Amino acid sequence: MKLFTTIRMLFNAITRPKQHISIREIPAGTVLDIGGGGEGVIARAGGAAVVAVDKYLSEIDEAREKAAGAAWLVADATALPFKSRSLDHATAFFSCMYMPDEVKEKVFRDTRRVLKQGGEFWIWDAPISLKNKVFAIRLQVNLRDADRINTTYGVKAKDQSAASISSLLRQAGFEPEIITSQKHWFFIQAKNSGSA
């Protein structure tokens, strides 16, 4: 990323209010966390119940130190190295913003493939407008054990919304059941209700 773009992204993050998200629970059972490296938020919330995948070993190495109890795997989420119907649930915590729509669709389809029928896919992410050159969001994530994570996520601008993510989930065979939209972020809980 160019230096000027990085500076604009940091300025964007600093000038927006910090967003507060509480994660008091994650789905019960084995949870696949898509793009789980970096801060390892879901792995820290779920410990040994979480199998976190990320394309980048450097992201996993950073997160593993903060959540050693989780399982970590370098993998491309468009072709997950798991058997069909082998995992209970999935999560993606501010991971979709880093994917083009065509990649999101492939990730959602393969996530559905590896989830058991009735499995849920929980997604936290942000609405982004292509009108802005860059996008950044500062978060304070409060976990159930009083642990707090302060982090910032940033990307080059693109169009993304709860509606666009929900549409891609439906195309992949999920049914979005709960959509919570805040001004600067959203949460979607979708269910794998059909057969493959």
ABEGO torsion letter per residue (X at the ends): XBAAAAAAAAAAAAABBBBBBBBABBBBEBBBBBGABEAGAAAAAAEAABBBBBABAAAAAAAAAABAABBBBBBBAABBABBBGABABBBBBGAAAABBAAAAAAAAAAAAAABBBGBBBBBBBBBBBAABABBBBBBBBBBAAGBBBBBBBBBBBBBBBAAAAAAAAAAAGBBBABBBBBAABBBBBBBBABBX
